[in-house]
């Protein structure tokens, strides 16, 4: 029984209760049915039920949708021009359904032609009858109904477009939120990830120094750990605010200390050229250098790493063991994404070590 009601009687669940509320406007039809003789009453009720069935099924955009609209318009026309049933107004239901329909533009135009040709005609006989019998109130009501018939389709269409626009805006806002989450995730990985790696390295060194009873040196490492933690807190605030200018020289200066602890020598060339780059390119370069030099410390087993700057880009070259299976790691993807976001080109080569090539072009 429940399946039968959902399949043939009830309106779609996503429409809510409004379709049932609209049925209140069928009360004049109920009153008329009570007043009609038995035979006419039966025919009238059957036509109204057939209209409601077509109206209800029209909420689903199936291949039978044109047939359901046609059934409604034919019944509306028959009821309005037949002297047995002096009833009009059902066309407003059809008009709203056409306005809310999600059919193709071509089919929608056909609906409009059929509706606007037929709907006014349905008022001709009631208007003529009211004029003949001198019912001025009925004439006024028919005139009001006429304007309702003209306006219901564009009104429904505007509501649907407004709803569609709100849905698109909601989807766009969700996309913006997702992109912001992704930005924060990459920032956390590119910045805090390296910082925590450095803290771990220094903590392990401090532990070894304590084991060897080198108190003063271990205190120095612990002091640097404290400072790194404070810097990380500041960095988190900057990441959240999205206002994080990063100085390339500062990055290299900080990383040089970590490289020395790992026994890796850092060489740089033409750093002053980066001062002519845009802030976006400088920020992207800083992030990539952080990631690349951190990888050298933890994975390369290198003795030397070079950072060479050119007018349109830079290279990072180490003499370590190469990438191996790390090429598809999150770090490589993060660096590539950073450069491509500012319109640059990112390449990684693994020949006698790792060679990262970045070209910003005219950026």
C-alpha positions as CSV (number, residue, x, y, z in Angstrom):
1,X,0.0,0.0,0.0
2,X,2.8,2.4,0.9
3,X,4.6,1.7,-2.4
4,X,1.3,2.3,-4.3
5,X,0.8,5.7,-2.6
6,X,4.4,6.8,-3.3
7,X,4.2,5.6,-6.9
8,X,0.8,6.9,-7.9
9,X,-0.7,9.3,-5.3
10,X,1.8,11.2,-3.2
11,X,3.9,14.1,-4.4
12,X,7.8,13.8,-4.5
13,X,9.3,14.0,-1.0
14,X,11.8,16.7,-2.0
15,X,8.9,19.0,-2.8
16,X,7.9,19.1,0.9
17,X,4.3,19.9,1.9
18,X,3.7,22.8,-0.5
19,X,2.1,20.7,-3.3
20,X,-0.5,19.6,-0.7
21,X,-1.0,23.2,0.4
22,X,-1.7,24.3,-3.2
23,X,-4.5,21.8,-3.3
24,X,-6.5,24.2,-1.1
25,X,-7.3,26.1,-4.4
26,X,-9.2,23.0,-5.5
27,X,-12.0,23.8,-3.0
28,X,-14.1,25.7,-5.6
29,X,-14.1,22.5,-7.7
30,X,-15.3,20.5,-4.6
31,X,-18.1,23.0,-4.0
32,X,-19.1,22.8,-7.7
33,X,-19.1,19.0,-7.6
34,X,-21.5,19.0,-4.7
35,X,-23.9,21.2,-6.6
36,X,-23.9,19.3,-9.9
37,X,-26.5,16.6,-10.8
38,X,-25.3,13.0,-10.3
39,X,-24.3,12.2,-13.9
40,X,-22.5,15.4,-14.4
41,X,-21.0,15.1,-10.9
42,X,-19.4,11.7,-11.8
43,X,-17.9,13.0,-15.0
44,X,-16.7,16.2,-13.4
45,X,-15.0,14.3,-10.5
46,X,-13.4,11.8,-12.9
47,X,-12.0,14.7,-15.0
48,X,-10.7,16.5,-11.8
49,X,-9.0,13.2,-10.6
50,X,-7.5,12.7,-14.1
51,X,-6.2,16.3,-14.0
52,X,-4.7,15.9,-10.5
53,X,-3.1,12.6,-11.6
54,X,-1.4,14.3,-14.6
55,X,-0.5,17.3,-12.4
56,X,1.1,15.1,-9.8
57,X,3.0,12.9,-12.3
58,X,4.2,16.1,-14.0
59,X,6.5,16.7,-11.0
60,X,8.8,14.0,-12.4
61,X,10.6,15.0,-15.5
62,X,10.0,11.7,-17.5
63,X,9.5,11.0,-21.2
64,X,5.8,11.3,-20.5
65,X,6.0,14.8,-19.2
66,X,4.6,16.4,-22.5
67,X,1.7,14.0,-22.4
68,X,0.9,15.0,-18.8
69,X,0.9,18.7,-19.7
70,X,-1.2,18.0,-22.7
71,X,-3.8,16.1,-20.6
72,X,-4.0,19.0,-18.2
73,X,-4.5,21.6,-20.9
74,X,-7.2,19.4,-22.7
75,X,-9.1,19.0,-19.4
76,X,-8.8,22.7,-18.6
77,X,-10.2,23.5,-22.0
78,X,-13.0,21.0,-21.9
79,X,-14.2,22.1,-18.4
80,X,-14.2,25.8,-19.3
81,X,-16.1,25.7,-22.6
82,X,-18.6,23.0,-21.7
83,X,-21.9,24.4,-20.4
84,X,-22.2,21.4,-18.0
85,X,-19.2,22.5,-16.1
86,X,-18.9,26.3,-15.7
87,X,-15.5,25.9,-14.1
88,X,-12.1,27.7,-14.8
89,X,-8.9,28.2,-12.9
90,X,-7.2,24.9,-13.2
91,X,-4.8,26.3,-15.8
92,X,-3.0,28.1,-13.0
93,X,-1.8,24.7,-11.7
94,X,-0.5,23.8,-15.1
95,X,1.1,27.2,-15.5
96,X,3.1,26.9,-12.3
97,X,4.1,23.3,-13.3
98,X,5.4,24.5,-16.6
99,X,7.3,27.3,-14.9
100,X,8.9,24.9,-12.5
101,X,9.7,22.2,-15.1
102,X,13.3,21.4,-15.9
103,X,12.7,20.3,-19.5
104,X,14.9,21.4,-22.5
105,X,14.6,24.9,-23.8
106,X,13.0,23.7,-27.0
107,X,10.3,21.8,-25.1
108,X,9.8,24.6,-22.7
109,X,9.0,27.0,-25.5
110,X,6.5,24.6,-26.9
111,X,4.8,24.5,-23.5
112,X,4.6,28.3,-23.5
113,X,3.0,28.4,-26.9
114,X,0.4,25.8,-26.0
115,X,-0.3,27.4,-22.6
116,X,-0.6,31.0,-23.8
117,X,-2.7,30.0,-26.8
118,X,-5.1,27.8,-24.8
119,X,-5.3,29.4,-21.4
120,X,-6.9,32.8,-22.5
121,X,-9.4,30.8,-24.7
122,X,-10.6,29.0,-21.6
123,X,-11.8,32.3,-20.2
124,X,-13.8,33.3,-23.3
125,X,-16.9,31.2,-22.6
126,X,-17.1,32.0,-18.8
127,X,-16.6,35.7,-19.6
128,X,-19.3,35.7,-22.3
129,X,-21.7,33.8,-19.9
130,X,-21.1,36.3,-17.1
131,X,-21.6,39.2,-19.5
132,X,-24.9,37.8,-20.8
133,X,-26.2,37.1,-17.3
134,X,-24.9,40.5,-16.0
135,X,-22.6,39.2,-13.3
136,X,-20.1,42.1,-12.8
137,X,-18.4,40.4,-9.9
138,X,-17.7,37.3,-12.0
139,X,-16.3,39.5,-14.8
140,X,-13.9,41.1,-12.3
141,X,-12.8,37.7,-11.0
142,X,-12.3,36.4,-14.5
143,X,-10.1,39.4,-15.3
144,X,-8.0,38.8,-12.1
145,X,-7.7,35.1,-13.1
146,X,-6.5,36.2,-16.5
147,X,-3.6,38.2,-15.1
148,X,-2.8,35.3,-12.8
149,X,-2.7,33.0,-15.8
150,X,-0.3,35.3,-17.6
151,X,2.0,35.7,-14.6
152,X,2.2,32.3,-13.0
153,X,4.6,30.8,-15.6
154,X,7.3,33.6,-15.4
155,X,6.8,33.9,-11.6
156,X,7.4,30.2,-11.2
157,X,10.4,30.4,-13.5
158,X,11.9,33.2,-11.6
159,X,11.5,31.3,-8.3
160,X,13.2,28.3,-9.9
161,X,16.1,30.4,-11.2
162,X,16.5,32.0,-7.8
163,X,16.6,28.6,-6.2
164,X,19.0,27.3,-8.8
165,X,21.3,30.3,-8.3
166,X,21.3,29.8,-4.5
167,X,22.2,26.2,-5.0
168,X,25.0,27.1,-7.4
169,X,26.3,29.7,-4.9
170,X,26.1,27.2,-2.1
171,X,28.1,24.7,-4.2
172,X,30.6,27.5,-5.1
173,X,31.0,28.4,-1.4
174,X,31.6,24.8,-0.6
175,X,34.3,24.6,-3.3
176,X,35.9,27.8,-1.9
177,X,35.9,26.2,1.6
178,X,37.4,23.0,0.1
179,X,40.2,25.0,-1.6
180,X,40.9,26.9,1.6
181,X,41.2,23.6,3.5
182,X,43.5,22.3,0.8
183,X,45.6,25.5,1.0
184,X,45.9,25.2,4.8
185,X,46.8,21.5,4.5
186,X,49.6,22.3,2.1
187,X,50.8,25.2,4.1
188,X,50.9,23.0,7.2
189,X,52.8,20.4,5.4
190,X,55.2,22.8,3.7
191,X,55.9,24.8,6.8
192,X,55.1,23.1,10.0
193,X,56.0,19.7,8.6
194,X,59.6,20.8,8.1
195,X,59.7,22.6,11.4
196,X,58.6,19.5,13.3
197,X,61.2,17.5,11.4
198,X,63.8,20.0,12.6
199,X,62.5,19.9,16.1
200,X,62.8,16.1,16.1
201,X,66.3,16.2,14.7
202,X,67.4,18.7,17.4
203,X,65.7,16.8,20.1
204,X,67.5,13.6,19.1
205,X,70.7,15.6,19.0
206,X,70.1,17.1,22.5
207,X,69.4,13.6,23.8
208,X,72.7,12.3,22.5
209,X,74.5,15.3,23.9
210,X,73.0,14.7,27.3
211,X,74.1,11.0,27.2
212,X,77.6,12.3,26.5
213,X,77.2,14.8,29.4
214,X,77.6,17.8,27.1
215,X,75.2,19.9,29.1
216,X,76.0,23.3,27.5
217,X,75.6,22.1,24.0
218,X,72.3,20.2,24.8
219,X,71.0,23.4,26.4
220,X,71.7,25.3,23.2
221,X,69.8,22.7,21.2
222,X,66.8,22.8,23.6
223,X,66.8,26.6,23.5
224,X,66.6,26.4,19.7
225,X,63.8,23.9,20.0
226,X,61.9,26.4,22.2
227,X,62.4,29.1,19.7
228,X,61.3,26.9,16.8
229,X,58.1,26.1,18.7
230,X,57.4,29.7,19.2
231,X,58.0,30.4,15.6
232,X,55.6,27.6,14.7
233,X,52.9,29.2,16.8
234,X,53.4,32.4,14.9
235,X,53.4,30.5,11.6
236,X,50.1,28.9,12.4
237,X,48.5,32.2,12.9
238,X,49.9,33.5,9.7
239,X,48.7,30.4,7.8
240,X,45.2,30.9,9.1
241,X,45.1,34.5,8.2
242,X,46.5,33.7,4.7
243,X,49.0,36.6,5.0
244,X,52.3,34.9,5.0
245,X,55.1,36.6,3.1
246,X,58.2,34.3,3.1
247,X,61.7,35.6,2.6
248,X,63.9,33.3,0.4
249,X,67.1,34.3,2.2
250,X,65.5,33.7,5.6
251,X,64.5,30.2,4.5
252,X,68.0,29.4,3.2
253,X,69.6,30.8,6.4
254,X,67.4,28.6,8.6
255,X,67.8,25.5,6.5
256,X,71.6,25.9,6.3
257,X,71.8,25.3,10.0
258,X,69.7,22.1,9.7
259,X,71.8,21.0,6.7
260,X,75.0,21.5,8.7
261,X,73.7,19.3,11.4
262,X,73.0,16.6,8.8
263,X,76.5,17.0,7.4
264,X,75.3,18.6,4.1
265,X,77.0,21.7,2.6
266,X,74.8,24.3,1.1
267,X,75.9,26.4,-1.9
268,X,73.9,29.3,-3.4
269,X,74.3,31.4,-6.5
270,X,72.7,34.6,-7.7
271,X,70.1,34.9,-4.9
272,X,69.8,38.6,-5.6
273,X,67.9,37.9,-8.8
274,X,64.9,36.7,-6.7
275,X,64.3,40.3,-5.6
276,X,62.9,41.1,-9.0
277,X,60.3,38.3,-8.9
278,X,56.7,38.8,-7.9
279,X,55.7,38.2,-4.3
280,X,53.7,35.1,-5.4
281,X,56.8,33.6,-7.1
282,X,59.0,34.4,-4.1
283,X,56.5,32.7,-1.7
284,X,56.2,29.7,-4.0
285,X,60.1,29.5,-4.2
286,X,60.4,29.7,-0.4
287,X,57.9,26.9,0.1
288,X,59.6,24.7,-2.5
289,X,63.1,25.3,-1.1
290,X,61.8,24.4,2.4
291,X,60.4,21.1,1.1
292,X,63.4,20.3,-1.2
293,X,66.0,21.0,1.5
294,X,64.1,19.1,4.1
295,X,64.0,16.1,1.7
296,X,67.8,16.4,1.2
297,X,68.2,16.3,5.0
298,X,66.0,13.2,5.6
299,X,66.3,11.2,2.3
300,X,69.1,12.2,0.0
301,X,72.1,11.0,2.0
302,X,73.9,13.8,0.2
303,X,77.1,15.7,1.0
304,X,76.3,18.8,-0.9
305,X,73.2,20.7,-2.3
306,X,73.3,23.7,-4.6
307,X,70.6,26.4,-5.1
308,X,71.2,28.2,-8.4
309,X,69.0,31.2,-9.3
310,X,68.4,32.4,-12.8
311,X,66.4,35.4,-14.0
312,X,63.3,33.2,-14.8
313,X,63.7,30.4,-12.2
314,X,66.0,28.3,-10.1
315,X,67.4,24.8,-9.7
316,X,68.1,22.7,-6.6
317,X,70.8,20.0,-7.1
318,X,72.1,17.5,-4.6
319,X,74.6,14.7,-5.0
320,X,72.6,12.1,-3.0
321,X,71.1,8.7,-3.8
322,X,68.2,10.0,-6.0
323,X,64.5,9.8,-5.7
324,X,63.8,6.1,-5.8
325,X,60.1,5.6,-5.0
326,X,59.7,9.1,-3.5
327,X,58.8,10.8,-6.8
328,X,55.1,10.2,-6.2
329,X,55.2,11.4,-2.6
330,X,53.1,14.2,-1.1
331,X,56.1,16.4,-0.9
332,X,56.8,16.3,-4.7
333,X,53.2,16.9,-5.5
334,X,53.1,19.8,-3.1
335,X,56.1,21.5,-4.7
336,X,54.7,21.0,-8.2
337,X,51.3,22.4,-7.1
338,X,53.0,25.5,-5.5
339,X,54.8,26.3,-8.7
340,X,52.0,25.6,-11.1
341,X,49.6,27.8,-9.0
342,X,51.7,30.8,-10.0
343,X,52.0,29.8,-13.6
344,X,55.4,28.2,-13.4
345,X,56.8,24.9,-14.7
346,X,58.2,22.3,-12.3
347,X,60.4,19.4,-13.3
348,X,62.2,16.7,-11.2
349,X,65.1,14.6,-12.5
350,X,67.0,11.8,-10.7
351,X,70.5,11.6,-12.2
352,X,73.4,11.2,-9.8
353,X,71.2,12.8,-7.1
354,X,68.1,14.9,-7.5
355,X,67.7,17.9,-9.7
356,X,64.7,20.2,-9.3
357,X,64.1,22.7,-12.1
358,X,61.6,25.6,-11.8
359,X,60.9,28.1,-14.5
360,X,58.5,31.0,-13.9
361,X,58.7,32.4,-17.5
362,X,57.7,36.1,-17.5
363,X,56.0,36.0,-14.1
